[in-house]
């Protein structure tokens, strides 16, 4: 990459992350709740196992999701426009560079991800059967 990036790692709240294990990575670690920090970033890189990718995308942050080609894709953003999936370090570098150079993207509607039903009609139907 030929752009200057500040790398910040936001580990899962139940995971103790240490930079000591990854000597080649220059990054700061932030442990604040995602809802507080998400708007401070332009690009979020996530695994395919986290729902944090949905939070970031709905906040207007470009999301790059790392996955393995021969593994199941558990991402809640699978097949979602606006999410970029990568499968190698080269694809990751290309995706970050592309996102950096083209910061505009469409933010999906919340209703694409969540089913709001105060009557819980699906639950009621299931329980009645």
C-alpha positions as CSV (number, residue, x, y, z in Angstrom):
1,X,0.0,0.0,0.0
2,X,1.2,3.5,-0.8
3,X,-1.1,5.3,1.6
4,X,-0.4,6.2,5.2
5,X,-2.7,4.2,7.4
6,X,-3.2,4.2,11.2
7,X,-4.0,0.6,12.3
8,X,-6.1,0.2,15.3
9,X,-7.1,-3.2,16.7
10,X,-10.4,-3.6,18.5
11,X,-10.4,-7.0,20.1
12,X,-13.5,-8.8,21.2
13,X,-14.3,-7.7,24.8
14,X,-13.6,-11.3,26.1
15,X,-10.3,-11.6,24.4
16,X,-7.0,-10.2,25.8
17,X,-5.0,-9.1,22.8
18,X,-1.3,-8.3,23.0
19,X,0.9,-6.6,20.4
20,X,3.8,-8.7,21.7
21,X,2.7,-11.7,19.8
22,X,2.7,-9.8,16.5
23,X,6.1,-8.1,16.3
24,X,5.7,-7.0,12.7
25,X,2.4,-5.1,13.2
26,X,2.5,-1.5,14.2
27,X,-0.9,-0.9,15.7
28,X,-2.6,0.6,18.7
29,X,-5.2,-1.3,20.7
30,X,-8.5,0.2,21.7
31,X,-10.9,-1.5,24.1
32,X,-13.8,1.0,24.1
33,X,-17.2,-0.2,23.0
34,X,-17.7,-0.4,19.3
35,X,-20.7,1.9,19.4
36,X,-18.5,4.7,20.8
37,X,-15.6,4.3,18.3
38,X,-17.1,3.1,15.1
39,X,-17.6,6.6,13.6
40,X,-13.9,7.4,14.1
41,X,-12.9,5.1,11.3
42,X,-13.1,5.0,7.5
43,X,-12.4,1.3,7.0
44,X,-13.1,-1.7,9.2
45,X,-11.4,-5.1,8.6
46,X,-13.2,-8.0,10.3
47,X,-13.3,-11.7,10.3
48,X,-16.3,-13.5,8.8
49,X,-17.5,-14.6,12.3
50,X,-18.4,-11.3,13.8
51,X,-21.6,-9.2,13.8
52,X,-19.4,-6.1,14.4
53,X,-19.2,-5.9,10.6
54,X,-22.9,-5.1,10.5
55,X,-22.5,-2.4,13.1
56,X,-19.7,-0.9,11.0
57,X,-21.5,-1.1,7.7
58,X,-24.7,0.4,9.1
59,X,-22.6,3.3,10.6
60,X,-21.3,4.1,7.1
61,X,-17.9,2.5,7.5
62,X,-16.4,0.6,4.6
63,X,-16.1,-3.1,5.6
64,X,-13.6,-5.6,4.4
65,X,-14.1,-9.1,5.7
66,X,-11.4,-11.7,5.7
67,X,-12.5,-15.3,5.0
68,X,-10.9,-18.5,4.0
69,X,-11.9,-19.9,0.6
70,X,-12.3,-23.5,1.8
71,X,-14.3,-22.6,4.9
72,X,-18.0,-21.8,5.5
73,X,-18.7,-18.1,5.3
74,X,-20.6,-17.2,8.5
75,X,-20.6,-13.5,7.9
76,X,-24.0,-11.7,8.4
77,X,-22.9,-9.6,5.4
78,X,-22.7,-12.5,3.0
79,X,-24.1,-11.3,-0.4
80,X,-24.6,-7.8,1.0
81,X,-23.7,-4.9,-1.3
82,X,-21.1,-2.7,0.3
83,X,-19.2,-5.5,2.0
84,X,-15.9,-6.6,0.4
85,X,-14.7,-10.2,1.0
86,X,-11.1,-11.0,0.7
87,X,-9.2,-14.4,0.9
88,X,-5.5,-13.5,0.9
89,X,-3.1,-10.8,2.0
90,X,-2.8,-9.6,-1.6
91,X,-6.6,-9.2,-1.9
92,X,-6.6,-7.5,1.5
93,X,-4.1,-4.9,0.4
94,X,-6.0,-4.3,-2.8
95,X,-9.3,-3.9,-1.0
96,X,-7.8,-1.5,1.6
97,X,-6.2,0.6,-1.2
98,X,-9.5,0.6,-3.2
99,X,-11.5,1.6,-0.1
100,X,-9.0,4.3,0.7
101,X,-9.1,5.8,-2.9
102,X,-12.9,5.4,-3.2
103,X,-14.4,6.3,0.2
104,X,-18.0,6.7,-0.9
105,X,-20.4,3.7,-0.7
106,X,-24.0,3.1,-0.1
107,X,-25.1,2.4,3.5
108,X,-27.8,-0.3,3.6
109,X,-31.1,0.1,5.4
110,X,-31.4,-1.3,8.9
111,X,-34.4,-3.3,7.9
112,X,-32.2,-5.4,5.6
113,X,-30.7,-7.0,8.8
114,X,-33.3,-7.0,11.5
115,X,-36.9,-8.2,11.7
116,X,-38.9,-5.8,13.8
117,X,-42.1,-7.2,15.0
118,X,-43.5,-6.1,18.4
119,X,-46.2,-8.7,18.2
120,X,-43.6,-11.5,17.8
121,X,-45.9,-13.2,15.2
122,X,-43.2,-15.6,14.1
123,X,-42.6,-16.8,17.6
124,X,-46.4,-17.1,18.2
125,X,-46.8,-19.1,15.1
126,X,-44.0,-21.4,16.0
127,X,-45.3,-22.0,19.5
128,X,-48.8,-22.7,18.3
129,X,-47.7,-25.4,15.9
